C-alpha cells in the first residue's frame, strides 16, 4: 500500500494525518537502521576477523613479550583515535543535518583542513617524545613509536572521510574503507615480520594501513559538489565529540597500557590477547551505533526517542549476550587453539572481560543517541569515569583478574547512571 493511500484510509477512519506521517517516518528509520546495521555488522565481522588474524599472527610469530610491545603501539594509536573519531562524529552529524550538496561539501572541506593540522601536530609530538613514551611502556625499541607517528599524522583526516560516508548513510563504502585498512594491516604485518623486521615491521604495517585507508574508497558524488563555505561549524559540537571520545578511548585502552606498565611483559601480552577478544565485541556493537547516529541526527526533533533507539539497543544487547556466552563456554578453544599454548593462562579472564565490555557497550548506545540530538551531558559522566578508572587500576592490580573486576564494577555503575539520565529525559520530554 502506498503512503498516499494509507493516509487516505486513516483520514477516512478518523485518524489524524500526523499519525500516518510519524508511522511512515518510524518505518523509514527502522529500515535504515536495520539495513545499515546489517551492512556494518557484516563489514565489522570481516574487519574483526582480519584484526583477529593480525593479532593472532603477531602473537604466534613474536611471542607474548614482543606481542605486548605491538599491542602497546596499537593502544597508542587507539588513544589518538579520540581526535579521529571526534572529527568523524562531527562530520557525520553535520552532514546528516544538511540537505544541500554544497553545504555538505563545504563542511567536509573545512573539517578536512582542520583535521590535517591537528593530526600533523599529534604525529610530530609523538615523534619528538618517542623516548619518554618508550621508557614508560618498557618498549625495547623507541623508534617503533617514530614509525607509528607517521600513521597518526594521517589519522584525523581519515576520520573526516569516514564521517562524510557515515553522514550520507553510505554504509557500503564506509564498511569497505574499514575492510581495506584491516586487510593492508594484516598482509603488510605478516610480510614484514616474516622478513625479519619484528616489532618494527608490525608497527610499520599499522601506519601504512592508515595512510592507504585515508585515500581508499571514493566519496559520494554529492560530497564533490561546489562547497559552500558559509555553512558554520559549531565549536561546541567539536568539543562535545572530543569529550565523548576522549572518555571512550581511555576506557577502551588505558587498561592495556597500565597492565603493560605494572606487569611483566609475558603477563601484559596475555592480557592483551584477552582484551583483543573484548575488542571484537565492542567493534560489533559500535557498528550498530555508527548506523544509528546519522539516522538519529537527521530525524525530526518531534520524533520520539524510542523510534531510533529501541532497535539499536536491542541489537547490541543481543550481541553482548551471545558473545559473552560463547567465550564463557569456549575459553580453551579461543586461547589455546587460536592464540597458542603460551596463552592458556588467560582462559578464566575471557568471560569477565566480555562482561565489562558489554556493560560499557550498552552505555555507549544511550550516550551516542543523546549526543546525536543535543549536547550530551553523559559525555562528561563518561569522562569522569574514565578518569576514575586510571587510579582505580593503579590501586587494585594484584593480578589480571582484579584489573578486570575493577572495570566491571565501574562500567556497571556508569550504565546505571546513564540509564537513569536517559529515562528521566525521556519522561520529561514525552511523558
N, C-alpha and C positions, 0 to 999 in steps of 0.2 A: 504494500500500500504506500502511495506517495505521501509526502509531508502535507501537501495541499489537501488531498482527500481526507487524510487523518484529521486535519484541522477542521474541515467542514463537518465531519462526523461528530467531533467533540463539541463544536459550537451548537449543532442541532440538538445534541444531548444536554445542552445547558452547561458544558464545562468551558471555562474561560480559555482563550487562545494562548494566554501566557503559560498555562499548564502544559499545553501541547509543545510550545516552544522550549520550555525547560526540559520536557521529556526528550525531545529531539536532541537538545544540547547534551544531556546526560548520556544518551546513546552514542553521540559523536565522541565525547571524551572517553567513554569506556572503550569504544572501538580503537581509538588511537593508543590509549594506554595498554590495552591487551595486545594489539598487534605490534606496537613498538617494543613492548616488554618481551614479546616472543623473539623478535629480531635481536634485541640486545642480549637476551639470555643465551641464544644460540651463539652469538659472537663472543659473549663473555665466557661461554663454555670452551670455545676454541682458544681464546686468549688464556684462560686459566690452564688449559691443557698445555699450551706452549710454554707458559711461565713455569708450570709444574715440571715439564721436561727440562727446561733450562736449569731449575734448581736441583732436580734430581741428578742431572748430568754433572753439574758443578760439584755436588756433594760426593758423587762417586769418583769423579776424576781428581778432585782436590783433597778430599778428606775433611773431617769435622773442623779442624783448626783453620785451614785456608778458606773453607766454605763460610765460616764465621766472618772472615775478612770481606769476602764478596758480599755477604748479607749486610754487613755494616755499610758498605758503599751503596747498596740498593736502598737501605733505610735513609741515608742522607739524601738520596735522590727523591725519596718519598716525602721527606721533610720539605724539600724545595718545592714539591708539588702543591704546597699550601698556596703559593703565589700563582702557580699554573692553574689550579682548579678555581681560584678566585676569579681570574681573568675569564676562564671558561664559563663559570656560572653567571657572571655579569653580562657577558656577551650573549649567552643563551637567553637570559631573561629579557634583555633589552631588544634583541632581535625578534623574539617571540611576540613582544608587545607592539611591534610595528607592522603595518600592512604594506607600506610603500617600499619598493625595492631600493630606491635611492637612499632612504633613511637607514635601511638595513646595511647597505654597503658602506654608508658613512660611519655607522657605529663600528663595523668591522675594521675599517681602515684606521680609525682613531685608536681603538684598543690595541691593534697590532703594533702601531708605532710605540705606544706606551709600554707594551709587553717586551719589545726588543730592548728598550732602555733599561728596564728593571732586570731582565734576565741576564743581560751582559754584565750588569753590576754584581749580580749574585755569583756569576761564574768567575769574575776577576777576584772577588772577595775570597772564594774558596781556594782559588789557585794560590793566592798570596798567603793564606792561612793554613795550607795543607799540612805543615809540620806540627803545629799545635793540635789540630784535629786528629792527626795520626797518632800522636802521643797519648791523647785521652782514650782513644779506642784501641790502643795497643796494636796498631797496624804495623806490620814489618816493613812495608814499602810505602812511604808517604807519597811517592809520585803517582800512585794509583788515584789519589784524590785530585791531582792535577789533571789526569785524564778524564776523571768524572766531571771536572769543571767545564770541559768542552760541551758535554751534553746539557748541563744545567744552563749554559749560556744560550741555548736554543729552546729551553723548556717552556717558558711562559708564552712565546708566540704559538707554540703547538696548542696550548690551552685555548687561545683565541680562535684558532682554526676549528678546533673541536666544538667550541661554543657556537660558532656560526652554523655548523652542521646540526647541532642539537637544537638550536633555536628555530631552525626551519624544519624540524622533525625529519631530517634526512638521516634516519637511523641506519639505513643500509650502508651509506658512506661512512658514517661515524663508526659503526662496528667494523667496517673494513679497515679504517685507519688504525684502530686498536690491534687488529689482527696482524697488519703489516709490521707494526712496531714490535710485537711479540715474536713474530717469525724471524725478523732480522736479528733480534737479540739472541734468540736460541741458536740459529745457524752460525752466526759470527762467533759466539762464545765457544761453541763446541770446536769450531775450526781453529780458533786462536789458542785455546787451551791445549788442544791436541798437538798444535805446532810447537808447544813448549813455552808459551808466554804466561802461563799460570794465571794468578790473580789479576795481573795487569791486562791480560787478554780478555778476561771475563768483564772487567770494568770498561775496557775499551769498547766491547760489544754493547754495553749499556748506552754509552754516549752515541755510538753510531746509530743505534735504533731510534733515538730521539731525533737526531738530525734528519734521518730519512723520513720519519713519520711527519716531520714538520712540513714537508713538501709533497708527501704522498696523498693521493685521493683529491680530486678536483672539487672545488666549491660549487654549490648550485648556481645556475645562471643568474638568479636574482641577486646574488651577492656580488656579481660583476657589473652591476648597473652603475650609472654615473652617481658617485656618492654625494650625499647631502650633508656637508659638514656642520650645518646649523643644528642638527639633532644633538641635544645635550646629553651628557653622561654624568649622572649624579655621583658625587664623591661618596655620599652615604651608601650608595649601592656597592661601590667597591670596598669600602671599609667593612660593611656588613658581611660580604662574601669572604673577605680576608680573615675576619674574626672567626667565622664559621670553620674555614678550612685550616686555620692555624690550630684550632682545637681538635679538629678531626685528625690531622696528620700526627699530632702529638699523641693522641690516644691510640692511634693505629700503629705507631712506630717507635715511640720512645722506650717502650719496654725492651725492645731488642737492643737498643743502644745501651741501656742501663745494665742489662744482663751481660752484654759484651764487656762492660766496664767492671762489674762486680764479680763475675765468674771466670773460671778457667776457660781457655779457648775451646776445648772439647765440649764443655757444658754449654757454652754460648752457641756453638754450632748445632748442638742437639736442640736447643730451644728455638733456634732459627728454623729448623725443619718443622717443628710443631707449629710455629707461628705461620709458616708458609701455608699449612693446611687451613688455618683460620682465615688467611687472606683469600683463599679460594671462595669461601663462604661470603666474605664481605664484598668481593668483586661481583658475585652473582646478585647480592642484594642491591648493590649500588647501580647495577644495570637497570633495575626496576625504578629506582629513584631518579635516574637520569632521564627516563622516559616521562615520568610523572611531572618533573619540574617544568618543562616548557608548556605542557598541557595546562597545568595549574596557573602558570603565569599569564597565559593567553586567555583564560576563562574570564567571564564577566565577574565583576565584584559581587553581584547578587546571586551567583551560583553558590549553592551551599557547599560547605567544606566536604561533606561526605560524598559528593558527586565525583570527586577526583582523588579522594584519599582512601576510601574503603577497599577498593580493588588492589592498589599497591601494597597496602598494609597486610591484606590477606595473603598476597603472593609472597611477600617477604617472610611472614610468619610461617608459611608452608615450607619455604626454602630452609629456614632456620631449624624447624622441627625435623625434617627429613635428614638434613646434613648431620645434625647432632646425633641422631640415632645411628646413622651409617658409621660415623667414626667411633661411636661407643661400642658397636658390635664387631667392627673390623680393624681394631688398632694394630694387630700384628701384621696384617696384610699391608697396611699403609706404611708402617715404619720399617718393617723387616724386608718385605718383598720389594717395595718401591724404592726406599732410600738405602737399604742395605743393612747387614747385621750390626754395623757400628752405631746404628741409631735406635736400636730396640729399647733402650732405657727410657725413651720418650713416649712409649705406648700409653702409659697411665695418664699422660697430660693432654691427650688429644681431645677427649670429650669436654674436659674442663675449659680448654681454650676455645672450643667451639661455642660453649655456653656463654663465655664472656663476649665473644664476637657477635653472637646472636642478640644478646641484650642490647648491645650498642647499635646494631643494625636497625632494630625496631625504633630506637630513639631517633636515628637519622631520618627515617621516613617522616616522622612527625615534624622534626625541625626543618627539613628541606621544604615540606609543604608550607609551613608558616613563612619561610623566607621567600618563597615564590610569589607571595601575595602581599606581604607587608614587611616592615622592619622586624627582624626576628629577635625577640628578647631571649629566646632559648639559646641563641648562638653564644651569648655571654655566659649562660649557665654551663654550656659545654666547655667554654674556655676555662672557667673556674675549675671544673672537674679535671680537665687536662693538667692544670697547674697543681692540683692536689695529688694527682697520680704520681708525679715525679718524686716528691718527698715520701709518699706512702711506700713506693717500691724501695726507695733509699733506706727506709727504716725496716721494712719487712721483706727481706730477701734471704731468709735462712736457707731455702732451697728453691728450685724452679717451681714447684707446686705452690709454694706460698706466694710467689710473684703473680701467678695466675689467679689465685684466690682473692688477692687484693683487687685485681681488675674486675672480677665477678661482683664483688661487694659494691664497688664504686659505680659500675655500669648499671646494676640493679637499682640503686638509689637514684641515679640520673634518669633512668627510664620512668620511674615512678613520678619524679618531679615534672618531667616533660609531659607525661600523660595528664597529670593534674592541670598543668597550664593549658594544654590543648582542650580538655573537656570544659574548663571554665570559660575559655574564649568562645568555644562553640555555643555554649548555652547563653552567653551574654549577647552574641550576635544573632542567633537564630531561635533562642528559647523564648 
